[in-house]
């Protein structure tokens, strides 16, 4: 199967020391989803880029459950997206997070994800934030700066 997929899993944001976002984990906001580029190893940003949009993740958490959509770029070969696979989240070509996929579902004809509501699942534990968190930009500033690349079969088996 190819096309847009709804995914649910756990994201771990890389710290600035690991090359991640200088402002720390993105802050979810009611009026937008966190959007970025991504790829599935063994592919690279150059030969397997996809778009990713994430929502419903804990603000300020370095590790949190999330759900979102994965959309392959035009012209890239299919990749198998299954529970247990890792999606590398990038801003430009710089890795900023790792998403471990726990559920994969195709989207319904109207574009809505075809998995059970998040309210019916137990919340995933999140890692407490460090005592000295990295400097954070405001949510509005992060929206503008994160857009620049120069800034530092069964539902479980599907291909993107």
N, C-alpha and C positions, 0 to 999 in steps of 0.2 A: 504494500500500500504506500502511496506517496501522497504528499499534501500536508496541510496544517494539522498539527497534533496538539491535543490538550495533555499536559503532563502535570504530575504532582510528585513532590519529593522534598528533599532537604538540601538547602543551599548553605555552603560555608563560604563566607566572604574572606578574601585574602587581606591580611593586614598591610599597612603601608610598607613595612619592612620586608614583606614577601613580594612586593611589587604591585599590591592591590591599590584600591582607591585611597587617595590621601585623606579624603573626608570621612573615611570609614564606611560602614554598611549604608546603603541607600535608605532613605526614610520613605516608607510608603505614604501615599497621600490619597485622599478620597477622589481627587479629580484627575489622576493619571496613574498609569502602570509604569513600573521600571522597565525600560526597553534598552536592549543592547544587542550586540552580535554574539554569536556562539559557534562552537564546533564540537564534534564528537571525535575524540582520539580513536584511531591513529591518524585521522585527518588533521589538517592544520588550518589556520585562518585563511591561507592562500588557496586551498583546494577543497574546503568543505564548509564554508561559512553559511550560517543560518541566522535568522532573526529570532530573538526571544523576547517575550514580554512576561514579566512576573508580577504577581499581586498576592495579597493576603499573607505577608510575612511580617514578623515581629520587628518593630522599630528598634534600631540600635543593636540588634542581636547579631553576633558574628556567625551563629549557626541557628537556623530556623526552618520550619516547614514552610512550603510555598506551593503555589500552583501557577500555571501559566500556559503559554502557547509557544510552540516551536515551529518556525516557518522556514523551509529551505530556500536558499537563494536560487534564482533561475540559472540553469545550466550546470549545476553541480550534481554529481552522481548520488544515487540514493544511499542512505545510511540506515542501518538497523537501530531503531530506538526501542529498547526493551527495559523492563525493570532491572535495576542493578547497573545500568550503564552510567557513565559520567559525561556530563555536558560541561565544557569549559566556557564560562561566560567571559566575554571580552568587551573592552571599550576600545574600539579600533582593533589593534592586534594584541593589546596588552591584557593578559588574563587578570580578572578581578574577582572571580568566584568560581566555585565548583558546585554543580547541581547533581546530586545522586538521584536518579529517576526511580520512583517507587511505583508509579502507575502511569500508563499510557493509554490514551483513548483518542479515537478519531473525533472530529467535530461533527455535530449534527448539521443537517442541511441549512439551518438558520444561523450556523456559526457558534452555537453554544456547546460547551464541553459536555461529553456524555459520560460523566462519572458522578457518584453519589455526592450529595452536599457535604461541605467541609464540617458542618455542624454535627454530622452523625459520626465523625471520626474523633478519636481522642487526640488532644493537642500533643504535638511533638515537643520534647524537652528542648529548651534553648540554652546555650552556653551563656553564663553571665558575662557582662561586659567587663573589661579590665578596669582596675581602679583608676588608671590614668588614660582615659580614652584619647584617641588621636583628635586633632583639631577637626571640627565639622563645619562645613559651609552650611548656610541656610538651605532649606529645601528648594526655594526659588533659585538660588545661585547654582545649586547642584544641577538643576534642570538645564541651565544654559551651558555650564562648563562641561557636563558629561557628554554633550553632543559633539565635541571636538575630538577627533582621533589623536591630535597632538597632545592632549592632556593625559598628565600622568594619571487477516485471519482472526485469532482470539484477540481481544482488546489489548492483551499484554505484548503482542508481537506486531510491530508496525515498522515501516520504513519511512524515512524522510529523505 
